[in-house]
């Protein structure tokens, strides 16, 4: 197991260092529920030749941090939704 950039995955696949994870994932009771927790684009980036070769490292929600004081000093209010 290793943590690496997705772009390094293909070097490891070409060196035959990667074992696809499908056989391990197929025994999960709720495989689809587990896999649905990943952002789709990140998971697609983890596939090679139709097989899951790695899993995204983070399954966290997208957030945006801001400095309340800087916004206030600039006369700005923080958006209350992603659409704002």
N, C-alpha and C positions, 0 to 999 in steps of 0.2 A: 504494500500500500504506500502511496506517495501523494503528495500535494504538488501539482505542477500546473503550468499554464496549458490551456487547451491546445495551443499551437505545438507544444512539445509532444503531444499524444501521438502524432503521426510518425515522428522519429522513432518512438518506442514500438509502435505497431510494425513499422518497416524492419526493425531489428528483431522482431518476433519475441518481444519481451512482455507483450500484453495478452492476457487471456480474456476473451469476451465474458461479460458478466451475466449474460442471458440465463445460463443454467442455474445460477445462484438466485437470480431475481424470480425465476419461474416457480420456485418453491415458496415464495412469500404468500401468505394467506390473502393479503390485500395488495397484490402487486400493482394493480391499476391505481388504487388510492395512493400508494406510496409514490409511484412515478408521477402522478398528477400534481404532487406537491412541488415539483421542479418547474421553473419557467421553461416553457416549451422550446424557446430558441436555445437556451443553455443545454437542454437535454439533446436536442438535435445535433448540437456541436459535439456531443459525447458519443455519437454513433459513427461507425465506419463499416462500410460494406453491409449495411442493414443490421449490424450488431451493436449492442451497447458495450462500449469498451472502457468507459469510465463514468463516474457520476459527478455532477457539479458539486463543488466544495461547499457552497453556501446555498441554503434554501430560504434565505431571509427575504423579507418584504423590502421593496424599494422605499427609501425614505429620503427626505431632504432636510438638512440641518440649516438653520439660519441664526444670525445674531440679532436678538430682539432689539437691543440698544442701537445697533447700526441701522436697522430698518426704521426705528422710531426717529432717530436723528435725521434720516433722509426723508421723513414724512411719508413713509410707506407702511402699508399694513400687510401682514402676511396673508397669502392665499389660504382659503379654507377648504380647498379641494384641488385635485390635480387638474381639473378643467379651468380653474381660475387663472 
